[in-house]
Amino acid sequence: MTSAVEIKSLTRVFNPKKKREGKSITALDHVDLRIDQGELFGLLGPNGAGKTTLLKILSTLLLPTSGNATVAGFDVAKDFLEVRKRINMVSGGEISGYGLLTVRENLWMFCQFYGIKSSIAYKRIDEMLDLFGMASKKNEKVRTLSTG
């Protein structure tokens, strides 16, 4: 069976921007994982275990320090555009800077990650907001919306 996700010796180290800011943090340390197509998989662990870091690498929002990961046979570092066609991440409970943006601004920002021209992006965004009954929320800050 073909793997949907394959991870080999994946490591991610976060280095401080300045030496005086502290020491490096290893979020992932030589992780190996294989998830077959059609397999239902859950990722559980305590805070700081590296779950979000792993998902950000798989969705091409972060690069690994070493090792490799593939999604549907595509390398997350080398074939990121192909990976982005097949996987994405919606993170719950944390809005970081995204909460400062409106619904429409958030959607536009993610379109930019995928290289979609703004003129096309805004048209699609408005169509999708209408389709899902969210047009009235397009100018609201994301942090004000229910996550339920």
DRENPA-3360 file (N, C-alpha, C; in nm, 2 decimals, always signed):
BEGIN
1 = MTSAVEIK = +0.08/-0.12/+0.00/+0.00/+0.00/+0.00/+0.09/+0.13/+0.00 ~ +0.05/+0.23/-0.07/+0.12/+0.35/-0.08/+0.10/+0.43/+0.05 ~ +0.21/+0.50/+0.09/+0.19/+0.58/+0.21/+0.14/+0.72/+0.18 ~ +0.05/+0.77/+0.26/+0.00/+0.91/+0.25/+0.10/+1.00/+0.30 ~ +0.16/+0.96/+0.42/+0.26/+1.04/+0.48/+0.38/+0.95/+0.52 ~ +0.50/+0.99/+0.49/+0.61/+0.91/+0.53/+0.72/+1.01/+0.59 ~ +0.76/+0.98/+0.71/+0.86/+1.07/+0.78/+0.98/+0.98/+0.82 ~ +1.10/+1.03/+0.79/+1.22/+0.96/+0.82/+1.32/+1.05/+0.89;
9 = SLTRVFNP = +1.35/+1.01/+1.01/+1.45/+1.08/+1.09/+1.43/+1.24/+1.09 ~ +1.31/+1.28/+1.10/+1.27/+1.42/+1.10/+1.31/+1.49/+1.22 ~ +1.39/+1.60/+1.21/+1.43/+1.68/+1.32/+1.40/+1.83/+1.29 ~ +1.36/+1.90/+1.40/+1.34/+2.04/+1.38/+1.40/+2.11/+1.51 ~ +1.50/+2.19/+1.49/+1.56/+2.27/+1.60/+1.53/+2.41/+1.58 ~ +1.49/+2.48/+1.68/+1.47/+2.62/+1.68/+1.58/+2.69/+1.75 ~ +1.66/+2.77/+1.68/+1.77/+2.84/+1.74/+1.73/+2.98/+1.77 ~ +1.78/+3.03/+1.88/+1.75/+3.17/+1.92/+1.81/+3.27/+1.81;
17 = KKKREGKS = +1.74/+3.38/+1.79/+1.79/+3.47/+1.69/+1.92/+3.54/+1.74 ~ +1.94/+3.55/+1.87/+2.06/+3.61/+1.92/+2.11/+3.52/+2.03 ~ +2.24/+3.50/+2.04/+2.29/+3.41/+2.14/+2.25/+3.44/+2.28 ~ +2.23/+3.56/+2.32/+2.19/+3.60/+2.45/+2.05/+3.56/+2.49 ~ +1.97/+3.53/+2.39/+1.83/+3.49/+2.41/+1.80/+3.35/+2.46 ~ +1.91/+3.27/+2.47/+1.89/+3.14/+2.53/+1.95/+3.03/+2.44 ~ +1.91/+2.91/+2.47/+1.97/+2.80/+2.40/+1.87/+2.74/+2.29 ~ +1.91/+2.66/+2.21/+1.83/+2.60/+2.10/+1.73/+2.51/+2.17;
25 = ITALDHVD = +1.61/+2.49/+2.10/+1.51/+2.40/+2.14/+1.48/+2.30/+2.03 ~ +1.50/+2.17/+2.07/+1.47/+2.07/+1.97/+1.32/+2.03/+1.99 ~ +1.24/+2.06/+1.89/+1.10/+2.03/+1.89/+1.07/+1.89/+1.84 ~ +1.15/+1.84/+1.74/+1.14/+1.71/+1.69/+1.28/+1.65/+1.68 ~ +1.29/+1.52/+1.73/+1.42/+1.46/+1.73/+1.42/+1.33/+1.66 ~ +1.46/+1.32/+1.54/+1.46/+1.20/+1.46/+1.33/+1.12/+1.46 ~ +1.23/+1.18/+1.42/+1.09/+1.12/+1.42/+1.08/+1.04/+1.30 ~ +1.03/+0.91/+1.31/+0.99/+0.82/+1.20/+0.84/+0.79/+1.21;
33 = LRIDQGEL = +0.78/+0.80/+1.10/+0.63/+0.77/+1.10/+0.59/+0.74/+0.96 ~ +0.49/+0.65/+0.95/+0.43/+0.62/+0.82/+0.28/+0.61/+0.84 ~ +0.21/+0.68/+0.76/+0.06/+0.67/+0.76/+0.02/+0.63/+0.62 ~ -0.05/+0.51/+0.61/-0.09/+0.46/+0.48/-0.21/+0.53/+0.43 ~ -0.23/+0.53/+0.30/-0.35/+0.59/+0.24/-0.48/+0.52/+0.30 ~ -0.58/+0.60/+0.33/-0.70/+0.55/+0.39/-0.69/+0.53/+0.54 ~ -0.58/+0.54/+0.60/-0.56/+0.52/+0.74/-0.61/+0.64/+0.82 ~ -0.68/+0.62/+0.93/-0.72/+0.73/+1.01/-0.62/+0.74/+1.12;
41 = FGLLGPNG = -0.56/+0.86/+1.15/-0.45/+0.87/+1.24/-0.47/+0.99/+1.33 ~ -0.45/+0.98/+1.46/-0.45/+1.09/+1.55/-0.32/+1.11/+1.61 ~ -0.29/+1.24/+1.64/-0.16/+1.28/+1.69/-0.18/+1.34/+1.83 ~ -0.14/+1.27/+1.93/-0.17/+1.31/+2.07/-0.04/+1.33/+2.15 ~ -0.04/+1.42/+2.24/+0.08/+1.44/+2.32/+0.07/+1.57/+2.41 ~ +0.15/+1.58/+2.51/+0.15/+1.70/+2.59/+0.20/+1.82/+2.52 ~ +0.17/+1.94/+2.59/+0.22/+2.06/+2.53/+0.37/+2.06/+2.52 ~ +0.42/+2.11/+2.41/+0.56/+2.11/+2.38/+0.62/+1.98/+2.32;
49 = AGKTTLLK = +0.53/+1.88/+2.29/+0.58/+1.75/+2.24/+0.62/+1.76/+2.09 ~ +0.58/+1.87/+2.02/+0.62/+1.88/+1.88/+0.50/+1.85/+1.78 ~ +0.38/+1.84/+1.83/+0.27/+1.81/+1.74/+0.25/+1.91/+1.64 ~ +0.24/+2.04/+1.68/+0.21/+2.15/+1.59/+0.33/+2.17/+1.49 ~ +0.45/+2.15/+1.54/+0.57/+2.16/+1.46/+0.57/+2.06/+1.35 ~ +0.53/+1.94/+1.38/+0.52/+1.83/+1.28/+0.42/+1.86/+1.18 ~ +0.30/+1.91/+1.22/+0.19/+1.94/+1.13/+0.23/+2.06/+1.04 ~ +0.30/+2.16/+1.10/+0.35/+2.27/+1.02/+0.45/+2.23/+0.91;
57 = ILSTLLLP = +0.53/+2.13/+0.94/+0.63/+2.08/+0.84/+0.55/+2.00/+0.74 ~ +0.46/+1.92/+0.77/+0.38/+1.84/+0.68/+0.30/+1.93/+0.58 ~ +0.25/+2.05/+0.63/+0.17/+2.14/+0.55/+0.26/+2.25/+0.49 ~ +0.39/+2.23/+0.50/+0.49/+2.32/+0.43/+0.50/+2.46/+0.49 ~ +0.45/+2.48/+0.61/+0.46/+2.61/+0.67/+0.59/+2.63/+0.74 ~ +0.66/+2.52/+0.77/+0.80/+2.52/+0.83/+0.88/+2.41/+0.76 ~ +1.01/+2.44/+0.76/+1.11/+2.34/+0.70/+1.17/+2.26/+0.81 ~ +1.20/+2.13/+0.78/+1.27/+2.05/+0.88/+1.42/+2.10/+0.89;
65 = TSGNATVA = +1.48/+2.08/+1.00/+1.62/+2.10/+1.02/+1.70/+1.99/+0.95 ~ +1.65/+1.87/+0.96/+1.71/+1.75/+0.90/+1.61/+1.64/+0.88 ~ +1.64/+1.54/+0.81/+1.55/+1.43/+0.78/+1.46/+1.47/+0.66 ~ +1.36/+1.39/+0.64/+1.27/+1.42/+0.53/+1.13/+1.37/+0.56 ~ +1.03/+1.44/+0.49/+0.89/+1.40/+0.50/+0.83/+1.41/+0.36 ~ +0.74/+1.32/+0.33/+0.67/+1.32/+0.21/+0.52/+1.31/+0.24 ~ +0.44/+1.38/+0.15/+0.30/+1.37/+0.16/+0.25/+1.33/+0.02 ~ +0.18/+1.22/+0.01/+0.14/+1.16/-0.12/+0.26/+1.14/-0.22;
73 = GFDVAKDF = +0.37/+1.11/-0.16/+0.49/+1.09/-0.24/+0.57/+1.21/-0.27 ~ +0.53/+1.33/-0.23/+0.60/+1.46/-0.26/+0.67/+1.51/-0.14 ~ +0.80/+1.54/-0.16/+0.88/+1.59/-0.05/+0.84/+1.73/-0.01 ~ +0.82/+1.75/+0.12/+0.76/+1.87/+0.17/+0.85/+1.99/+0.15 ~ +0.98/+1.97/+0.14/+1.08/+2.08/+0.12/+1.10/+2.11/-0.03 ~ +1.11/+2.01/-0.11/+1.14/+2.02/-0.25/+1.02/+2.04/-0.34 ~ +0.91/+1.98/-0.30/+0.79/+1.98/-0.39/+0.67/+2.04/-0.31 ~ +0.70/+2.15/-0.24/+0.60/+2.22/-0.16/+0.47/+2.26/-0.23;
81 = LEVRKRIN = +0.48/+2.30/-0.36/+0.36/+2.34/-0.43/+0.27/+2.22/-0.45 ~ +0.33/+2.10/-0.48/+0.25/+1.98/-0.50/+0.19/+1.94/-0.37 ~ +0.27/+1.95/-0.26/+0.21/+1.91/-0.13/+0.10/+2.00/-0.09 ~ +0.11/+2.13/-0.12/+0.00/+2.22/-0.08/-0.13/+2.20/-0.15 ~ -0.12/+2.13/-0.27/-0.24/+2.09/-0.34/-0.32/+1.98/-0.27 ~ -0.25/+1.91/-0.18/-0.30/+1.79/-0.12/-0.32/+1.79/+0.03 ~ -0.27/+1.89/+0.10/-0.28/+1.90/+0.24/-0.28/+2.04/+0.29 ~ -0.35/+2.06/+0.40/-0.35/+2.19/+0.46/-0.37/+2.17/+0.61;
89 = MVSGGEIS = -0.37/+2.28/+0.68/-0.38/+2.27/+0.83/-0.47/+2.38/+0.88 ~ -0.56/+2.34/+0.96/-0.65/+2.44/+1.03/-0.62/+2.41/+1.18 ~ -0.56/+2.51/+1.25/-0.52/+2.49/+1.38/-0.63/+2.55/+1.47 ~ -0.67/+2.48/+1.57/-0.77/+2.54/+1.67/-0.71/+2.59/+1.79 ~ -0.77/+2.68/+1.85/-0.73/+2.73/+1.98/-0.62/+2.83/+1.98 ~ -0.55/+2.85/+1.87/-0.45/+2.95/+1.87/-0.47/+3.04/+1.74 ~ -0.47/+3.17/+1.76/-0.50/+3.25/+1.65/-0.38/+3.34/+1.62 ~ -0.28/+3.34/+1.71/-0.16/+3.42/+1.69/-0.19/+3.55/+1.62;
97 = GYGLLTVR = -0.12/+3.59/+1.52/-0.14/+3.72/+1.45/-0.26/+3.72/+1.36 ~ -0.31/+3.59/+1.33/-0.42/+3.58/+1.23/-0.54/+3.65/+1.29 ~ -0.56/+3.65/+1.42/-0.68/+3.71/+1.49/-0.69/+3.86/+1.47 ~ -0.58/+3.92/+1.43/-0.57/+4.06/+1.40/-0.63/+4.10/+1.27 ~ -0.64/+4.00/+1.18/-0.68/+4.02/+1.04/-0.83/+3.98/+1.03 ~ -0.90/+4.04/+0.93/-1.04/+4.01/+0.91/-1.04/+3.87/+0.84 ~ -1.16/+3.82/+0.83/-1.19/+3.69/+0.76/-1.13/+3.70/+0.62 ~ -1.17/+3.80/+0.55/-1.13/+3.82/+0.41/-0.97/+3.83/+0.40;
105 = ENLWMFCQ = -0.91/+3.91/+0.49/-0.77/+3.92/+0.49/-0.70/+3.79/+0.51 ~ -0.75/+3.71/+0.61/-0.69/+3.58/+0.63/-0.69/+3.49/+0.51 ~ -0.81/+3.49/+0.44/-0.82/+3.40/+0.33/-0.73/+3.45/+0.22 ~ -0.72/+3.58/+0.20/-0.63/+3.64/+0.10/-0.48/+3.60/+0.13 ~ -0.45/+3.61/+0.26/-0.31/+3.57/+0.30/-0.27/+3.43/+0.26 ~ -0.37/+3.34/+0.29/-0.34/+3.20/+0.25/-0.34/+3.18/+0.10 ~ -0.42/+3.25/+0.03/-0.41/+3.25/-0.12/-0.27/+3.29/-0.17 ~ -0.21/+3.39/-0.10/-0.07/+3.43/-0.14/+0.03/+3.32/-0.11;
113 = FYGIKSSI = +0.01/+3.24/-0.01/+0.10/+3.13/+0.02/+0.10/+3.03/-0.10 ~ -0.02/+3.02/-0.16/-0.03/+2.93/-0.27/-0.01/+2.99/-0.41 ~ +0.03/+3.12/-0.41/+0.07/+3.18/-0.54/-0.05/+3.22/-0.62 ~ -0.17/+3.24/-0.56/-0.29/+3.28/-0.64/-0.29/+3.43/-0.65 ~ -0.30/+3.48/-0.77/-0.30/+3.63/-0.80/-0.42/+3.69/-0.72 ~ -0.39/+3.81/-0.67/-0.49/+3.88/-0.58/-0.63/+3.90/-0.65 ~ -0.62/+3.93/-0.78/-0.75/+3.95/-0.85/-0.83/+3.82/-0.85 ~ -0.77/+3.71/-0.87/-0.84/+3.58/-0.87/-0.88/+3.55/-0.73;
121 = AYKRIDEM = -0.79/+3.57/-0.64/-0.81/+3.53/-0.50/-0.93/+3.60/-0.44 ~ -0.94/+3.73/-0.46/-1.06/+3.81/-0.41/-1.19/+3.76/-0.47 ~ -1.19/+3.73/-0.59/-1.31/+3.68/-0.66/-1.35/+3.55/-0.60 ~ -1.25/+3.45/-0.58/-1.28/+3.32/-0.52/-1.33/+3.34/-0.38 ~ -1.26/+3.42/-0.30/-1.29/+3.44/-0.16/-1.44/+3.49/-0.15 ~ -1.47/+3.59/-0.22/-1.61/+3.64/-0.22/-1.71/+3.53/-0.26 ~ -1.68/+3.45/-0.36/-1.77/+3.34/-0.40/-1.79/+3.24/-0.29 ~ -1.68/+3.20/-0.23/-1.68/+3.10/-0.12/-1.75/+3.15/+0.00;
129 = LDLFGMAS = -1.73/+3.28/+0.04/-1.80/+3.34/+0.15/-1.95/+3.34/+0.13 ~ -1.99/+3.37/+0.01/-2.13/+3.37/-0.03/-2.18/+3.23/-0.02 ~ -2.11/+3.13/-0.08/-2.16/+2.99/-0.08/-2.18/+2.94/+0.06 ~ -2.09/+2.97/+0.15/-2.10/+2.92/+0.29/-2.17/+3.01/+0.39 ~ -2.24/+3.11/+0.34/-2.32/+3.20/+0.42/-2.23/+3.28/+0.52 ~ -2.11/+3.32/+0.47/-2.02/+3.39/+0.56/-1.99/+3.53/+0.51 ~ -2.06/+3.57/+0.40/-2.03/+3.70/+0.34/-2.05/+3.82/+0.44 ~ -2.15/+3.80/+0.53/-2.17/+3.91/+0.63/-2.06/+3.92/+0.74;
137 = KKNEKVRT = -1.97/+3.82/+0.74/-1.86/+3.81/+0.84/-1.73/+3.85/+0.78 ~ -1.72/+3.88/+0.65/-1.59/+3.90/+0.58/-1.51/+4.01/+0.64 ~ -1.56/+4.11/+0.70/-1.48/+4.22/+0.75/-1.47/+4.22/+0.90 ~ -1.51/+4.10/+0.96/-1.49/+4.09/+1.10/-1.35/+4.03/+1.13 ~ -1.30/+4.07/+1.24/-1.17/+4.01/+1.29/-1.19/+3.86/+1.32 ~ -1.10/+3.78/+1.29/-1.11/+3.64/+1.31/-1.13/+3.60/+1.46 ~ -1.06/+3.68/+1.54/-1.06/+3.66/+1.69/-1.20/+3.67/+1.75 ~ -1.29/+3.74/+1.67/-1.43/+3.76/+1.73/-1.52/+3.65/+1.69;
145 = LSTG = -1.48/+3.56/+1.60/-1.57/+3.45/+1.56/-1.57/+3.33/+1.65 ~ -1.67/+3.26/+1.65/-1.68/+3.13/+1.72/-1.59/+3.03/+1.65 ~ -1.53/+2.94/+1.73/-1.45/+2.84/+1.67/-1.52/+2.70/+1.68 ~ -1.64/+2.71/+1.72/-1.72/+2.58/+1.74/-1.77/+2.53/+1.61;
% end
